[in-house]
Amino acid sequence: MKSRTTTLDLKDEAATSRLGQDIAAAVKPGDLIALEGDLGAGKTTLARALIRAATAKPGLEVPSPTYTLVQYYDGVLPVAHFDLYRLTDGSELYELGLEEALEQGIVVVEWPQNAADTLPSPALTVNLSETADGGRSAIVQAAPETEARLRRSMQLRSFLETSGWGEASRALFVGDASTRRYETVSMPGAPPQLVMDAPEQPDGPPIREGLPYSRIAHLSESVVPFVAVDHALRENGFSAPQISAADLANGFLLIEDFGREGVVNDRLEPIPDRYMSAIELLAQAHQRKWQTAIDGPFGARHQLPPYDREAMMIEVELLLDWYMPAITGRQPDEGERHEFGQAWGSVISELAGVETGLVMRDFHSPNLIWRSGHQGTDRLGLIDFQDALIGPLAYDVASLAQDARVTVAAELEIDLLSEYCRLRKESGSFNEMDFQKSYAIMAVQRCSKILGIFVRLDKRDGKPVYLKHLPRMREYLMRSIGHEALAPVFALYHRWGLLDEASA
């Protein structure tokens, strides 16, 4: 496919900077961005804005590398900035670390024509020139894959314009394991905001009874559930971000930025008082009667799905599909799959009659923002709940007390469970024995699912960083799998050697 070419009018230096920010949101590691144009055409202005947005360092000093040839910048997206104006031999590029820079992040090149025979094909080329009225013109040529990402970034800029934030500065923001992207946007005189970029996801291929995984597991496929659940949480007195603008069709939201302070310390260890505040929040949320049909703002209507047997089963099967082959070196056969289904089917039946309600599903440290100076439930900002459903309340307690991203010591887990039970008893009728059973079942169900997800993120998605969490998840699994209600699953996991790595 041929590259696509677009011509843009840039009326002033601010418009040139905004184009740099828009490009930063469209590129990915391995991309080379070539900036062409005469002296004074605006290449350095565009490069500086692009680098600051990509690294998420708006005040970063970005000198021209005319004499050093290259400058390196760390950040959300690492950047190598090459200025080839004084280059005498294209082979020098590789001595300067071009290949390594492309492996780690993006490369921005001014005066690329001076090494035209040496540089890899650019993902994006911007040719800048001055116009008669004192402005600039930019001819942007993008490779097909990059063009799709650039088009999405420009759509987001249009969304900001219609929301009154057209002149906002954009910067990348560390995202999560999902397909959602986030950016910070800022303008003088206004608090910074976050932009959620979450295009509607296709269902994927059918895997069971004509349905894709996302439908069976009740995963959100658009921003509509986020908007609806956000509304329900705020209506019930919990701190979900205020949504100031939404484009439901294209999957853009402009939302309140709660800041970066979390519930763990600099060593990524739980701060016990903050985890206790989170348990208090759950105890309060679990006393509410939640409506399953939500009419949210911006026309976001959503029916909270049930955390049913089919959803629980399709999730734990991730252990069979991904984790078991990684541990045993072989795929499970049909007989083993049937045995697995029988064991988990009998365990899930033990959940009949346990207390159910709103399950936010990812109630753990990455999604809890500490709001200093606030009181009560306002102290915790909730930011990830689009996959919420109605199910066993113990699930969210397990999500916090067996945090997948940080190690919760067994002693702290016990304290969290004790405090939760105490608060629930104080508020009225509460069956602690049923809760302990459902907690063990949902904890093991969740651990099994996450072990599979973390291996899948490595094998399928090329994100090996998640493998470092496997020992923690195995340890959590061992803490809960000994409950008598889980006897069939324990016997199976033990016989298949799935627990052997727990002490490694």
N, C-alpha and C positions, 0 to 999 in steps of 0.2 A: 504494500500500500504506500502511496505517496504521502509526503508530509503535507500538512495543512498550513496555509498562510493566512494571517489576519493582520490588518492594519489598524492601529489605534492612534487617536489623537491625544496627546498629553499636553494639557494647556499650561502646566507649570511644573515646578520641581516636585511639589507635593504629589501630583498625579504620577510622576515618574517613580516616586518612592512607593506609592500604592501598587503600581504594577509589579515592582520588585517583591512586595509582600504577597501579592496574588500568585506570583510564580513560585515563591517559597512553599506555598500551600499545595502546589501541584506536583512537586518533584519528590523523588525518593532516592535512597542510597543507590549509587551506581550511575546516576544521571550526570551528564556533562552539559552545562549551560554556557553557550558561546555568546558573548556580547560584542557586537560589531558597531562601528561608527567612527567618525573623525574625532579629533581632539575637541573637547568641550561639548560633545553631543549628549552627554549624560550617563555614560557607561558606569562611571564610578558611583554616581548617585544611586543608580538602579542596583548596582552590586552591593552597596552598603546597606540599602533597605532589605534586599534579599537575605543577606547574611544575618542581619539583626533579627529578622523574622524567623529564619530557619533555626537559629540557635536559641531563640526566645530570650534574647538579651538586648532589649531596646536601647540601652545606653552604651552598648559595646563600641569601643574605639576601633574603627576600621580604616587604617591608613592605606594609601595606595601602595601596592607591592612593586612599583615600577623598578626599583633598584634591587630589591631582594628576590624578585620574580614570583615568590609565593609566600602567602601567609596562611596559617592554619588556625581554625577556630573550633573549639569544643562547644557542645550544646545539645539541645534536643535532637537536632540533625547536624552532625559535624560537617564543616565546610572547609574546602581548600580553595583559596582565591589566587589565581595565577594572572599576572600581567606580563604579556609576552612582547611588549613594545620594544624592549631592548634585547630580545632573544636573538642569538646568532646561529644556533644549531638546534633543530627540533629534537634531536636525540637527548638534549639536556633535560627534557621534561621527565624522562624516566629516572634520571639521577635525582631529580627533585621530588620523587615519590608520587608521580601521577597515578600509577596503578594501585598503590596502597590507599591513596586518597579516595579513589572510586570504590574500593572495597568497603571503606568505612563510612562514607557519606556521599556528599555531592561535590562537584568541582565546578567553579565559576571561572571562566576564562575571558579576559579582555585581550583584544588583538589576536584572535585565534588564527587569522590569515597568515600570521608569521610562522605557524607550525601546521599549516593545512595538511601536509603529507604525513604528519606524525600523530595528530590528535585522533582519538576515536570519533565515531559519528556522534554529533551532539543530539541529546534528547530534545533540546530546545535551542533555537537561535533567535536572538533579538538584535535587529539592526536599527540603531537610533540615528536620527538626523534632525537638524534644526529646521524649523518652518519659518516662513516669511513674517508671521505675526509674533515671533519670539518664543513660540512654544516648541514642542518636539513631536516628531512622528516616530512610531515604533512599528516595524514590520516583524511580526512574530511568526516563526516557522517551527512547527512542532511535529515530531514523529507521531505516528498514529496513536500509540498507547499513551504518550505524554499529552497529546491533544485532548484525549477524553478526560484526563485529570485536570488539565488547564481549563477546559470548558466547565467542569464542575466547580472549580475555584472561582471562575468569573460569575457563575450563577450565584454563588454564595455572596460575592460582592454586590450583585444586584439585589439580593435579599437584604443586605445591610442598607443599601440605598433606600429601599422602600420602607425600611424600619427606622429611618432617621439617623442611621449610622454609616452613611455612605463614605464619609471622610475618615472613618475610624482606622487606626493602625491595627494590623493583624500580626499575631505571633503564634507559632506552633505551641501546642501544649501536649505533654506526655499523655498518651491515650491508654487503652487497656487491651485485653486479649480479644476484643470483639472487632467488628468492622466499623464501629463508630469512630469518628475523629472529633477532636476538640481543638478550638483555638481561643486565645484571649483577644479581645478587642477593647480598645481604649480610645477615648476622646477627652480633650481638655474640659474640665468642669463637670465630668460625669464619672460615677464609679465604674471600674472595669467590668466587663461582662464576659461570659463564655458563649461561644457558638458551638452547638452540637450539629455535626454534619453526619447524618445517618440516612443515606438513601434507602428506599424500600428494597428489601432483600428478596430475591426470588426464592420460591419454595424449595428448590432443589429437586433431585430425582425422587420419585416415590420409592419407599423402602418397605412399606407394610400396608396392606389393604388399600393401596393406591394413594397413600399419604406420605409426604416427606417428613424427615426427622423433626423439623421446626414445628409442624402442626401437631405431631404426636406429643412432643415435649412441651407444647404450649409456649414457644419462644416468640417474642415480639418480632414482627417483620416490618414495622414502620415506627414512626415517632408517636403515633396516636396513643398507644398504651402508656408511654411515659407522660404525656400531657394529662391524660385522664387520671392516672394514679397520683401524679404530682398534685392535682387538684384535690383529690380525696384526702391525701395526707395533710395538706394545708388546711382544708376544711375541718379536720379533726385536731388541729392544734400542733401538728408536727412541722419541723423545719425542712421542708422541701424547697428547692429554689423557685423564686418567682419567675414566671415566663413572661417576658415583655413583648415578644413577637414570635410568630410561628408561620412556617410555610409547610403545612402537613403534606401536600402533594409531593414536594421535592425533598422533604426530610431535613429542613433547617429549623433550628430553634435558637432564640436569643434568650439566655437565662442568667439569673443571678449568679455571681461568683462568690462562693463562700470562703475563698482563700485556700491556703495550702497547709494549714496546721491540722495535724491528724491526731490519732489516738496512740501512736507509737513514738518512741524517742529516736534520737539520731542513730542509735545502734539497731534500729528496727525491732525493738523489744516493746511489748505491750506496756502502756502506762496504766497500772491497775485501777486507779480512780476513774479514768476515762472509760475503761471497759465496764466498770461498775455502773457508770452513767448510762452506757449503752444497754446494759441489762435492765436498768430502771425504765428506759424508754420502751424496750420490748414488753416488759410487764404491763406498762400502761397501754400500749397498743393492743395487747392481747385481751384487755378488758373491754375493748370497743366492739360494737356490732357493726360490721362493715357491709355496705351495700355492694352487691356483686355487679349491678349495672350502674355505670358511671357516665354522667353527662358533664364533660369537662369543657373548658373554654376553647375557642377557635373551632368549634364543631367537632371536638374529639369525643366521640362516643365509644365506650369500650365495655365489654362484658368480661369480668374476671373469670378465667377458666378454672376448673377444679384440678387440684393436684391428684389426678386419678391413677389407677393401677397402670394404665398404659404408659403414662408419662414417667412414672417411677421406673418401670421396667425398661423402657427404651434408654433411660439414663444409665442405669447400672450395667446395661449391656455394653456400654463403652469400655468397661473393664475387660470384657471378653474380646472385643474387637481390637483394642489397642494395647492395654496394659499386659494382658496375659501373654500375647505373642512376644512382647518385649522381655518378659521375665523368663518364660519357658522356651522361647525359640521356636514355637509352633503355633499354628492356628487351632482353636478348639474345633472338634468334629461335631456332627449333628447330635450325637448322643450326649455329648457334654453340654451342648447348648440346651437340650431338653432338660437335662438334670439341673442346670443352672436356673432355668425358668421355673421348674418345680420348687426348688429351694426358696427362691426369692418370692414366688407366688404365695407360699405358705407363710413367709415372714410378713409380707405386706398385708395379708389377711388379719394379722395381729393388730393392725391399726384401726380396725373397725371399732367405732365408738369413741376413739380418742378425741380430744378437743381440737377443733379446727378453727381457722380464721384467716386473716390476711397474712400471707407469707411473702416477704419482699424478695427472698431467694438469694440475694448476694449481700447479706448483712454482715460485712466484715471490714477490716481496717481500711482497705483502699477506698471504700465508699462511705466512710464516716469522717466528717470534717468537724474539728473542734472549734467552737465559736467562743473565744475568750470574752468575758464580760457579759455573757448571756446566762440566763438562769433556767432551771428545769429542763424540759425537753428541748428548749431552744439552744441548749449548749451543743447539741449535735445536729449538724447538717446532713441530710440524706440525699445522695446523688445518683443512686443506681437501683432502680426498682421497676423498670419497664417490663420485666418478666414476672411480675407479681401474679400470684394466683391464690386460690382458697385451698388450704391444706392443713396438715398437722402443724400446730404452732411450734412444736419442738424443733422444726427444721431451722428456723432463724436463730434459735438459741444455740444450736450446734454450729451454725455458720460462724457465729461470733466466738464461742468458747473453744472451737477447734479451727481457728483462723488459718486459712490455707496459705496465706502469705507471710505470716510471722508465727513464731513458736509460742504457743500458750502453754505454760508449764502445767503439769497435772494438778498442782496445788491451786493455781489460779482458776483452772477450769472448775474444780470442786467448789471454790468460793463463789464463782459466778452462778453455778447451778443452785447452791444453797440460798444465795440472795434472791434469785428469781423465784424460787419456791416460797420463800418467806414473804415476798411482796405479793405474790398471787394469793397466798392464804389470807393475808391481811385484807385483801380486797373482796373476799367472798368465797364461794364454793370452789374448791380446787382439789383434784384427785392426783396427789403426788405420785402414787404408784403407777398410774396410767401415764403420767408425764415421763417418768424415768424410763418406762418401756418404750414410749414413742421417741424419746430422745436417743436412746441407744440405736433404735432401728433407723431413724433419719440420719444420725451421725454416720453409720456404716454405709447407708445408701449414698450419702453425699461423698464420703471418702472414696467409695468405689467409682462413682461417676468422675470425680476430679482426677483420680489416678489415671483413668482413661483419657480425660481431656488433656492433661499435661503431656502425656506421651503423644497424643494426636497433634498437639501444637508443635512438637518437635518433628515428628515423622512426616506429617502432611503439610504443615504451614511453615516449616523452616525456622521455628522459634525455640531453639534448644535451651534458652534461659530458664524455661519453666521446669526443666528436669531437676533443678536444684531443690525444688519443693517436694520431690517424691519421698525422701526419707521422713520428712515431717508428717506427710499424709499417712504413711505406713504406720508411724507411731500412733497417730490418732486412731487409726483403724484398730489397732491392738487394744486401745483403751476401752473401746465400746463393744467389740465383737463378742466378748465373753458373756453378755447378757443372755439369759435363758431363752428369750424370744428369738434370738438369732442362731440357735443351735444348728439348724439345717445349713445355713450359710457358712457358719464357722467350720463345720465338718468338711464342707466342700472346698473352701479356700485352703484349709490345712492340707487336705489330701492332694490338691493340685499344686501345692508349693507356693501359693500366692502370699503366704504370710512369712516365708523364710527370710525375706529381705528386711523384715521389720526391725531387726536389731543391727542391721549393717550400717 
